[in-house]
Structures are given as structure tokens and as C-alpha cells.
Amino acid sequence: MDRGTHTTATALIDAVRERTTAARVAEAAAFVAVGDWATAHTSDEVVGDPITVLGEWHEESYAETLAGDQFLELGGPGAPVVAEFCIGEIAAARGCSFDAARRLVGDAIELRYRLPRVHARVAAGEVDVWRGRRIARSTRTLTFEAAGFADRHVAYVAHKATTGDIDRLVAEAAARFDPETTEAERAEADGGRHLTIELGDVGYADPLTGCLRGTVDVHGTLDLADALDLDRTVAHVARQLVDLGCDQDLDVRRSIALGEIARRCDGISTLEYDVDQPPTQPPTPTRTRREVVLFVHLDQAAITGTLNGFGPGIDACTGMTGIDLARLDTPGAPRGVVMVEQVQAWCNAPDTKVTVKPVIDLNQHDAVNGYTPPDGIADHVRARWPRCVFPYCTRSSRTADLDHCRAYDDNGPPGQTSTTNLFPLCRRHHRMKTHREMTTGNKWTYRPTHRDNGEPPNALIWTSPTGLRYLVDRDGTRPWPPTTT
């Protein structure tokens, strides 16, 4: 490497170091600002005191499920409680989900009020924000005195402490200051046991084969006795599947058996024997029908099997396949893409009753005079808006409330409950839209966009209690300019 090249390389690496330092300082400043915002929305109450709820009821039936702004316990004992609705502003400003913003605010409160030494080093840029937040998540269950002990012992090494170091220190603090609880938890809990069903990965490409799987991964850690019982049951049902004509290998039959066991425990005995057979003959297992409801969105070409006269699944313009995919939208299951052949296999299974909801034409609109929308209108709205329409929210509309954008008026005109006036809001964001903030006294509001104003079609514009605006459409959320006068 000659001198000129060496000088250029040094300048480049210096630029990396400078920008990394600047980014760390900026992130620390943003984290401190989040804590300042949260502190401005705290109460004199602390974690452990009775929690105040402040709101307004629009209907008596909403009293328990649609409460107004309330204080949340986001830090450990001794930390102040924080008004819930203020977190919505943080989520929108950072472009993240409400849950992510709540975790961020909780970490900021934990550090500021229970770990002041670590917080000071984070604010000074001496400790990365992610390291400070990792410590805050570990100490939240400690008593106030134990958190102070952890703060004193970890602050000076917070910039390099490993997860193991922090966990050992937290365990020591808990044992020192709350030995009774520590012993009770040790005796009663076995935190290593879990069972995870990776529903979020359904339909995505297998990293090894690149194929659309239509399957999910299941893994866990069980008590030994439970594991032995489960293994015996799975092996037994897998043998029964052979009698039913299943010619798959043992691993596949064991995976199928787990589904059979789940349906049996759900009150549907899917493998039964014919009790009328003579006792001299071996019993023959039979199946009872199971029921599955599918919301499947298919391209018209996938239904007909052709595209512009070309062969099945072939695009006339690109010559590529791609119409043989189905987009699943089933209540209780994640969205995903699977092969049409997978749907056909489900539909052709002789032991399965499949209900496919009718295709909805989103270009047609409907309305009724009552307050509660019928299933057809509800399905239309949820198909048009697959997610909660609050800025940056990613919750599925299948489990969301349907909100009247223009408030429903019992004495108003007919047709107020319509596909153009209903929008899905998850329960938390429905509450934030319905009730006022404690501090500003304002609400989140939204309205559909207007072409006459030069606004994008098929979108919503939200205004926060502080006056910031966000545009939401099917592609996501982005900040929107303030209203001009």
C-alpha cells in the first residue's frame, strides 16, 4: 500500500469512528429526551401505589374494556407511574410500535429513577444506550434497595459488562435484599420450561431450499415426566396413522400426530375405533371430520389457471411463474403466503370440512343503519385495511375493533355504519382515539384524505394531541406536514 492509498484508508476509517461517536452521542441525547418526556407525564404515585384511571365513558358497556388514559407501572418499585397515552406520541415520533415505545419509556424511567449512576454514564455518552437498556431490563424486578446495590456495583463497568455479569449481579442483589422471595421462586418455578410454536414464520421461504413451506417450527423444553408422556402418545398416534393409510415416513407421521392430539384435546376425537366390530378382529381406526375456516386471497389467474392465454402460472409479459400463490388471512393465525397446491391439499382432505369465505369486491361499498356492522361489512373493512390504522401499528385487523371515523349518532342520517366510515383500530389505539390525554386534554383524531386537497387517495391523516400529523395507507406510515393556514 503506497502512502497516498494509506492516507485515504486512514481518512475513511477516521470518518467511520467520527460518525460512530456522533451517532452514539445523538442516540444518548434522544434517549434522555424520551426520559424527559416521560417524566413530564408522571404522577406523584410510584410503583406499588394504587393506579389512577382518568377518562370518559361514551357507552356504559365500554367501562371495563375501553378505559381512558391511565397510569402505567413501567419501572420497578419506587419509580413513578407514567400516563399511558403519552407513549403514543413517542411511538409516532420514532416510527415504531406502541409496544416498542412502551419498552423504551420503561427503560428510561428505570434508569433515571432507580439506576441514576448508570443513567448518568448513558447520558454522557460513556455507555451505549443498548447496554444501559439491557441493565434496566434486568433490574426491574428488584426492590428499590436491591436496585441501588446493583447500580453502585455495575455503573463503573457498565460499558463492558456482559449479560452473564449483569445476571449474576442481579441474582446476588435479589438474594441479599429479598431472600424470602428468592427462595420461594427457586422452589416453585422452573423458568427453563417452554413450548414455542413459530407461527410468525408460516409460508415464508425455507432458507435452505428457498421453497414456500406452509409449515411452522415447534420447539421447547419440558419436564421429563411430561416429555415421556408426550413421546409415548405421539408414537401411539403415529402408529395409528399407518392403519389409516398414511404412508409417510416416521418423522412426518409424528408431526401429523401432534396435530391429531391437539384436535383431540380440543374436544374432537379425531382417531376413534369402531366399537361395532367383532372382538376377534383388530380394531380399525376411523376419523371424525374437523372444521377449518380459511380466508384465502387468490389472484384471478390462479383461480382460472391461465394468464392471457399462456400456460398455468406463466406471466405473458415476464414469462415467470407466480400466480400459483395463496395469501392466507385466517383468524387466530398469522398472515402468510403458501402454494395454491397447499390449499388444494387442505380442501381435498376427506376428513376436513373447509369453509372458504366469499371473495370481497373492495371496489363496491355497503352501508347499514344500525351501529354494529354485519359480517359482510366487517370482512370488507378488514380486507381493505389488514392492520390497525393507527400510525406505525402492525397489529392484525382481524382482532381489532371497528371504529366509526365520523362518530355514530343515534339521531343522525342512515347509513353511518359503512365500509367508508369504519376503520380497524386495536383496542389500545381505539382507547387513545376515544379518550383525551391527561396532560394536554386533547385526543388523537383522524380523517380520510381528500383528492381536492392534493392528498393521496385511500389514506388517512392522523393528528396527535400535540398537533403532529401522520399519513397512513396500506403501504405504512410517514410523517405529514402540519396544517397550513
C-alpha positions as CSV (number, residue, x, y, z in Angstrom):
1,M,0.0,0.0,0.0
2,D,1.5,3.3,-1.1
3,R,1.5,6.5,1.1
4,G,-1.5,8.0,-0.8
5,T,-3.6,4.9,-0.5
6,H,-2.7,4.6,3.2
7,T,-3.7,8.2,3.8
8,T,-7.1,7.6,2.0
9,A,-7.7,4.5,4.1
10,T,-6.9,6.3,7.3
11,A,-9.3,9.1,6.4
12,L,-12.0,6.6,5.7
13,I,-11.6,4.8,9.0
14,D,-11.4,8.1,10.8
15,A,-14.7,9.1,9.2
16,V,-16.2,5.8,10.5
17,R,-15.0,6.5,14.0
18,E,-16.2,10.1,14.0
19,R,-19.7,9.2,12.7
20,T,-20.0,6.3,15.1
21,T,-19.2,8.6,18.0
22,A,-21.6,11.2,16.7
23,A,-24.3,8.5,16.4
24,R,-23.7,7.3,19.9
25,V,-24.0,10.9,21.3
26,A,-27.1,11.5,19.3
27,E,-28.7,8.3,20.4
28,A,-27.9,9.1,24.0
29,A,-29.5,12.6,23.6
30,A,-32.6,11.1,22.1
31,F,-32.9,8.6,25.0
32,V,-32.6,11.4,27.5
33,A,-35.3,13.3,25.6
34,V,-37.6,10.3,25.9
35,G,-36.9,10.2,29.6
36,D,-37.7,14.0,29.9
37,W,-41.0,13.5,28.0
38,A,-41.9,10.6,30.2
39,T,-41.0,12.5,33.4
40,A,-43.3,15.3,32.3
41,H,-46.2,12.8,32.2
42,T,-45.6,11.1,35.6
43,S,-47.7,11.1,38.8
44,D,-46.8,11.6,42.4
45,E,-47.7,8.0,42.8
46,V,-44.9,5.3,42.5
47,V,-45.0,1.7,41.5
48,G,-46.8,-0.2,44.3
49,D,-49.4,2.6,44.9
50,P,-53.0,2.4,43.7
51,I,-53.1,3.3,40.0
52,T,-55.3,6.2,38.9
53,V,-57.6,6.0,35.8
54,L,-58.8,9.2,34.2
55,G,-61.1,9.0,31.2
56,E,-64.6,9.5,29.9
57,W,-67.2,6.9,29.0
58,H,-69.1,7.1,25.7
59,E,-71.1,4.0,26.5
60,E,-71.6,2.2,29.8
61,S,-70.6,-1.1,28.2
62,Y,-67.2,0.2,27.5
63,A,-66.4,1.0,31.1
64,E,-64.2,-2.1,31.6
65,T,-62.8,-2.6,28.1
66,L,-62.3,0.9,26.8
67,A,-60.9,2.8,29.8
68,G,-59.4,6.3,29.4
69,D,-55.9,7.5,29.9
70,Q,-54.3,5.8,32.9
71,F,-51.0,5.5,34.7
72,L,-48.8,2.5,33.9
73,E,-46.1,0.8,36.1
74,L,-43.2,0.8,33.6
75,G,-40.3,0.8,36.1
76,G,-39.6,-1.2,39.2
77,P,-40.7,-0.4,42.8
78,G,-40.2,3.2,43.7
79,A,-40.2,4.5,40.1
80,P,-43.1,6.9,39.2
81,V,-46.0,5.8,37.2
82,V,-46.4,7.2,33.6
83,A,-49.5,8.3,31.7
84,E,-50.3,5.6,29.0
85,F,-51.4,7.9,26.2
86,C,-48.1,9.9,26.2
87,I,-46.4,6.8,24.9
88,G,-48.4,7.1,21.7
89,E,-46.5,10.4,20.9
90,I,-43.2,8.7,21.4
91,A,-44.2,5.8,19.1
92,A,-45.3,8.1,16.3
93,A,-42.2,10.3,16.7
94,R,-39.8,7.4,16.5
95,G,-41.8,5.5,13.9
96,C,-42.1,2.3,16.0
97,S,-44.9,0.3,17.5
98,F,-46.6,1.2,20.8
99,D,-45.1,-1.8,22.5
100,A,-41.6,-0.9,21.4
101,A,-42.1,2.7,22.7
102,R,-43.5,1.4,26.0
103,R,-40.4,-0.7,26.5
104,L,-38.2,2.3,25.6
105,V,-40.0,4.6,28.1
106,G,-39.9,1.9,30.8
107,D,-36.2,1.5,30.4
108,A,-35.7,5.3,30.5
109,I,-37.8,5.5,33.7
110,E,-35.9,2.6,35.3
111,L,-32.5,4.1,34.6
112,R,-33.5,7.6,35.6
113,Y,-35.1,6.8,38.9
114,R,-33.6,3.5,40.1
115,L,-30.2,3.4,38.4
116,P,-29.0,7.0,38.5
117,R,-25.3,6.2,38.2
118,V,-25.8,4.1,35.1
119,H,-28.1,6.7,33.7
120,A,-25.5,9.4,34.1
121,R,-23.0,7.5,32.1
122,V,-25.5,6.8,29.4
123,A,-26.5,10.5,29.2
124,A,-22.8,11.4,28.9
125,G,-22.3,9.0,26.0
126,E,-19.9,6.8,28.0
127,V,-22.2,3.8,27.9
128,D,-24.1,2.7,24.8
129,V,-27.9,3.1,25.1
130,W,-28.4,-0.5,24.3
131,R,-26.2,-1.5,27.2
132,G,-28.0,0.8,29.6
133,R,-31.3,-0.6,28.5
134,R,-30.1,-4.2,28.9
135,I,-29.2,-3.4,32.6
136,A,-32.6,-1.7,33.1
137,R,-34.5,-4.8,31.9
138,S,-32.6,-7.0,34.3
139,T,-33.2,-4.9,37.4
140,R,-36.9,-4.1,37.0
141,T,-38.0,-6.9,39.4
142,L,-35.6,-5.9,42.2
143,T,-36.6,-4.0,45.2
144,F,-35.6,-0.3,45.4
145,E,-32.8,-1.1,47.7
146,A,-31.6,-4.0,45.6
147,A,-31.6,-1.8,42.5
148,G,-29.5,0.7,44.3
149,F,-27.0,-2.0,45.2
150,A,-26.9,-3.2,41.5
151,D,-26.5,0.4,40.4
152,R,-23.5,1.0,42.6
153,H,-21.7,-2.2,41.6
154,V,-22.4,-2.1,37.8
155,A,-22.1,1.6,36.9
156,Y,-18.3,1.7,36.6
157,V,-18.2,-1.4,34.4
158,A,-21.5,-0.8,32.5
159,H,-19.6,0.0,29.3
160,K,-18.2,-3.6,29.1
161,A,-20.3,-5.8,31.4
162,T,-21.6,-8.9,29.7
163,T,-25.1,-10.3,30.1
164,G,-23.8,-13.0,32.4
165,D,-22.1,-10.4,34.6
166,I,-25.3,-8.5,34.9
167,D,-27.4,-11.5,35.6
168,R,-25.1,-12.7,38.3
169,L,-25.1,-9.3,40.0
170,V,-28.9,-9.0,39.8
171,A,-29.2,-12.5,41.3
172,E,-26.9,-11.5,44.1
173,A,-28.8,-8.3,44.8
174,A,-32.1,-10.2,44.9
175,A,-30.7,-12.7,47.3
176,R,-29.2,-10.1,49.6
177,F,-32.2,-7.8,49.9
178,D,-35.2,-10.2,49.3
179,P,-34.1,-13.7,50.3
180,E,-37.6,-14.9,51.1
181,T,-38.9,-14.2,47.7
182,T,-35.7,-15.6,46.0
183,E,-36.1,-18.9,47.9
184,A,-39.8,-19.1,47.1
185,E,-39.2,-18.5,43.4
186,R,-36.4,-21.1,43.3
187,A,-38.6,-23.7,44.9
188,E,-41.8,-23.0,42.9
189,A,-40.6,-22.0,39.5
190,D,-38.7,-23.8,36.7
191,G,-38.2,-21.0,34.3
192,G,-36.4,-23.2,31.8
193,R,-39.6,-24.9,30.5
194,H,-41.3,-23.5,27.5
195,L,-43.1,-24.5,24.3
196,T,-42.8,-22.3,21.3
197,I,-44.8,-22.5,18.1
198,E,-43.2,-20.2,15.5
199,L,-46.5,-19.1,13.9
200,G,-44.8,-15.9,12.6
201,D,-42.8,-17.9,10.0
202,V,-45.7,-19.6,8.3
203,G,-45.4,-19.5,4.5
204,Y,-42.0,-17.8,4.3
205,A,-39.2,-19.2,2.2
206,D,-37.1,-22.0,3.7
207,P,-33.6,-20.6,4.0
208,L,-32.1,-24.0,2.8
209,T,-34.4,-24.8,-0.1
210,G,-35.9,-21.5,-1.0
211,C,-39.4,-23.1,-1.1
212,L,-42.6,-21.9,0.4
213,R,-43.2,-24.3,3.2
214,G,-46.7,-23.9,4.6
215,T,-45.3,-25.3,7.9
216,V,-44.1,-23.9,11.2
217,D,-41.3,-24.9,13.6
218,V,-42.2,-26.1,17.2
219,H,-39.6,-26.4,19.9
220,G,-39.5,-26.4,23.7
221,T,-38.2,-27.7,27.0
222,L,-40.5,-30.0,29.0
223,D,-40.5,-31.6,32.4
224,L,-39.1,-35.2,32.0
225,A,-42.3,-36.9,33.0
226,D,-44.3,-34.7,30.6
227,A,-41.8,-35.4,27.8
228,L,-42.1,-39.1,28.3
229,D,-45.9,-39.0,28.3
230,L,-45.9,-36.9,25.1
231,D,-43.4,-39.1,23.4
232,R,-45.5,-42.2,24.1
233,T,-48.7,-40.5,22.9
234,V,-47.1,-39.2,19.7
235,A,-45.6,-42.6,19.0
236,H,-49.0,-44.3,19.6
237,V,-50.9,-41.9,17.3
238,A,-48.2,-42.2,14.6
239,R,-48.7,-46.0,14.6
240,Q,-52.5,-45.4,14.2
241,L,-51.9,-43.2,11.2
242,V,-50.3,-46.2,9.4
243,D,-53.6,-48.1,9.9
244,L,-55.4,-45.1,8.4
245,G,-53.3,-45.4,5.2
246,C,-50.7,-42.8,5.8
247,D,-47.5,-43.9,4.0
248,Q,-45.3,-41.0,5.1
249,D,-42.1,-41.8,7.0
250,L,-42.0,-41.8,10.8
251,D,-40.8,-38.2,11.3
252,V,-43.7,-36.9,9.1
253,R,-46.2,-39.1,10.9
254,R,-45.0,-37.9,14.3
255,S,-45.5,-34.3,13.2
256,I,-49.0,-35.1,11.9
257,A,-49.7,-37.0,15.2
258,L,-49.1,-33.8,17.2
259,G,-51.9,-32.1,15.3
260,E,-54.2,-35.0,15.8
261,I,-53.5,-34.9,19.6
262,A,-54.2,-31.1,19.6
263,R,-57.6,-31.6,18.0
264,R,-58.5,-34.5,20.3
265,C,-57.7,-32.3,23.3
266,D,-59.9,-29.6,21.7
267,G,-62.9,-31.8,22.3
268,I,-62.8,-33.5,18.9
269,S,-61.7,-37.2,19.0
270,T,-60.0,-37.4,15.6
271,L,-58.9,-41.0,15.9
272,E,-61.6,-43.4,17.1
273,Y,-62.3,-47.1,16.8
274,D,-65.5,-48.8,15.5
275,V,-67.0,-50.4,18.6
276,D,-69.4,-52.5,16.5
277,Q,-66.7,-54.7,15.0
278,P,-66.4,-58.3,16.3
279,P,-63.9,-58.5,19.2
280,T,-61.9,-61.2,17.3
281,Q,-60.9,-58.7,14.6
282,P,-58.3,-56.0,15.2
283,P,-60.0,-52.6,15.7
284,T,-60.0,-50.3,12.7
285,P,-59.3,-46.6,13.4
286,T,-61.6,-44.0,11.8
287,R,-61.5,-40.3,11.7
288,T,-64.1,-37.7,12.6
289,R,-64.3,-34.6,10.5
290,R,-62.5,-31.5,11.6
291,E,-63.6,-28.0,10.6
292,V,-61.3,-25.2,9.2
293,V,-62.3,-21.7,8.2
294,L,-60.0,-20.1,5.7
295,F,-59.8,-16.5,4.4
296,V,-57.8,-17.1,1.2
297,H,-57.0,-14.3,-1.3
298,L,-56.1,-15.6,-4.8
299,D,-55.3,-13.9,-8.0
300,Q,-57.9,-14.4,-10.6
301,A,-55.4,-16.1,-12.8
302,A,-54.7,-18.6,-10.0
303,I,-58.4,-19.4,-9.9
304,T,-58.7,-20.0,-13.7
305,G,-55.2,-21.5,-14.0
306,T,-54.2,-19.4,-17.0
307,L,-53.0,-15.9,-17.7
308,N,-53.6,-14.1,-21.1
309,G,-53.8,-17.4,-22.9
310,F,-50.5,-18.7,-21.7
311,G,-49.9,-21.8,-19.6
312,P,-50.8,-22.3,-16.0
313,G,-48.9,-19.9,-13.7
314,I,-47.0,-18.2,-16.6
315,D,-47.0,-14.4,-16.9
316,A,-47.3,-13.4,-20.5
317,C,-45.1,-10.3,-20.0
318,T,-42.3,-11.8,-18.0
319,G,-42.6,-15.5,-18.7
320,M,-42.2,-16.1,-15.0
321,T,-44.5,-18.1,-12.6
322,G,-46.1,-16.5,-9.6
323,I,-49.8,-16.7,-9.9
324,D,-49.9,-20.1,-8.1
325,L,-49.7,-18.5,-4.6
326,A,-52.4,-18.0,-2.0
327,R,-52.3,-15.3,0.7
328,L,-53.8,-16.6,3.9
329,D,-55.8,-14.4,6.2
330,T,-57.2,-16.7,8.9
331,P,-58.4,-15.6,12.3
332,G,-56.1,-16.9,15.1
333,A,-53.3,-17.5,12.6
334,P,-50.6,-15.2,11.1
335,R,-50.8,-13.9,7.6
336,G,-48.5,-15.6,5.1
337,V,-48.1,-16.9,1.5
338,V,-48.4,-20.6,0.6
339,M,-48.6,-22.5,-2.6
340,V,-52.1,-23.0,-4.1
341,E,-51.4,-26.7,-4.0
342,Q,-51.2,-26.5,-0.2
343,V,-54.7,-25.0,-0.1
344,Q,-55.9,-27.7,-2.5
345,A,-54.4,-30.3,-0.2
346,W,-56.4,-28.9,2.7
347,C,-59.6,-28.7,0.7
348,N,-59.2,-32.3,-0.6
349,A,-58.6,-33.9,2.8
350,P,-61.5,-36.3,3.3
351,D,-61.6,-35.7,7.0
352,T,-61.7,-31.9,6.8
353,K,-64.6,-29.5,6.4
354,V,-63.2,-26.4,4.8
355,T,-65.2,-23.1,4.8
356,V,-63.8,-20.6,2.3
357,K,-65.2,-17.1,2.8
358,P,-66.6,-15.5,-0.4
359,V,-64.3,-13.1,-2.4
360,I,-65.0,-9.5,-1.5
361,D,-65.0,-6.8,-4.2
362,L,-63.3,-3.9,-2.5
363,N,-64.5,-1.5,-5.2
364,Q,-68.1,-1.9,-4.0
365,H,-69.2,-0.2,-0.8
366,D,-72.1,-1.1,1.5
367,A,-73.8,0.5,4.5
368,V,-76.4,-0.3,7.1
369,N,-78.4,1.8,9.5
370,G,-77.5,0.1,12.8
371,Y,-74.5,0.7,15.0
372,T,-73.0,-2.8,14.8
373,P,-71.7,-3.8,11.3
374,P,-72.8,-7.2,9.8
375,D,-70.1,-9.8,9.0
376,G,-70.0,-8.7,5.3
377,I,-69.1,-5.1,6.0
378,A,-66.7,-6.1,8.8
379,D,-64.9,-8.6,6.5
380,H,-64.8,-5.9,3.7
381,V,-63.2,-3.3,6.1
382,R,-60.6,-5.8,7.4
383,A,-59.7,-6.9,3.9
384,R,-59.2,-3.3,2.8
385,W,-57.1,-2.5,5.9
386,P,-55.2,-5.6,7.0
387,R,-53.6,-3.8,10.0
388,C,-54.7,-1.4,12.7
389,V,-54.8,2.0,11.0
390,F,-53.0,3.9,13.9
391,P,-49.6,5.3,12.9
392,Y,-47.0,2.6,12.8
393,C,-49.2,0.0,14.4
394,T,-48.7,-3.5,13.0
395,R,-51.5,-5.5,14.8
396,S,-53.8,-7.5,12.6
397,S,-57.2,-6.0,11.8
398,R,-58.8,-9.5,12.4
399,T,-58.7,-8.9,16.1
400,A,-59.2,-5.2,16.1
401,D,-62.2,-3.1,16.9
402,L,-64.1,-1.4,14.1
403,D,-64.2,2.4,14.7
404,H,-66.6,4.9,13.3
405,C,-64.4,7.6,11.8
406,R,-67.3,10.0,12.0
407,A,-68.8,9.4,15.3
408,Y,-72.1,7.4,15.2
409,D,-75.2,9.5,16.0
410,D,-78.3,7.7,17.1
411,N,-80.3,10.6,15.6
412,G,-78.1,11.0,12.6
413,P,-78.7,10.1,9.0
414,P,-79.0,6.5,7.8
415,G,-76.0,4.5,6.5
416,Q,-73.5,5.7,9.1
417,T,-72.1,2.2,9.5
418,S,-70.5,1.7,6.2
419,T,-67.4,0.4,4.5
420,T,-66.2,4.0,4.0
421,N,-66.7,5.1,7.6
422,L,-65.4,2.1,9.5
423,F,-61.7,1.5,10.2
424,P,-59.9,-1.1,12.3
425,L,-58.2,0.0,15.5
426,C,-56.6,-2.3,18.0
427,R,-58.1,-1.9,21.5
428,R,-55.2,0.2,22.8
429,H,-55.3,2.7,19.9
430,H,-59.1,2.7,20.0
431,R,-58.9,3.9,23.5
432,M,-56.4,6.6,22.6
433,K,-58.6,7.8,19.8
434,T,-61.7,7.8,22.1
435,H,-60.3,9.4,25.2
436,R,-58.4,12.6,26.0
437,E,-54.8,12.8,27.3
438,M,-54.5,13.8,30.9
439,T,-51.8,16.4,30.3
440,T,-52.9,18.1,27.0
441,G,-56.6,17.5,27.3
442,N,-56.6,16.6,23.5
443,K,-57.3,13.4,21.6
444,W,-55.8,11.6,18.6
445,T,-58.0,12.3,15.6
446,Y,-58.0,11.1,12.0
447,R,-59.8,11.6,8.8
448,P,-59.8,10.2,5.2
449,T,-57.7,12.1,2.7
450,H,-59.3,14.3,0.1
451,R,-58.2,14.4,-3.5
452,D,-59.3,18.1,-3.8
453,N,-56.6,19.0,-1.3
454,G,-53.9,17.2,-3.3
455,E,-53.7,14.4,-0.8
456,P,-53.1,10.8,-1.7
457,P,-56.2,8.6,-2.2
458,N,-57.2,5.7,0.0
459,A,-55.3,7.0,3.0
460,L,-55.9,8.5,6.5
461,I,-54.3,11.6,8.1
462,W,-53.9,11.4,11.9
463,T,-53.3,14.4,14.2
464,S,-51.7,13.8,17.5
465,P,-52.6,15.6,20.7
466,T,-49.6,17.9,20.2
467,G,-50.6,18.7,16.6
468,L,-48.1,16.4,14.7
469,R,-49.6,14.7,11.7
470,Y,-49.1,11.3,10.1
471,L,-50.3,9.8,6.8
472,V,-51.4,6.1,7.0
473,D,-52.1,4.0,3.9
474,R,-51.7,0.3,3.0
475,D,-48.0,0.9,2.5
476,G,-47.4,2.1,6.0
477,T,-47.0,5.4,7.9
478,R,-45.0,8.5,7.2
479,P,-44.9,12.0,8.8
480,W,-47.2,14.5,7.1
481,P,-46.8,18.3,7.0
482,P,-48.8,20.4,9.5
483,T,-52.0,22.0,8.6
484,T,-51.4,25.3,6.7
485,T,-53.5,28.4,7.5
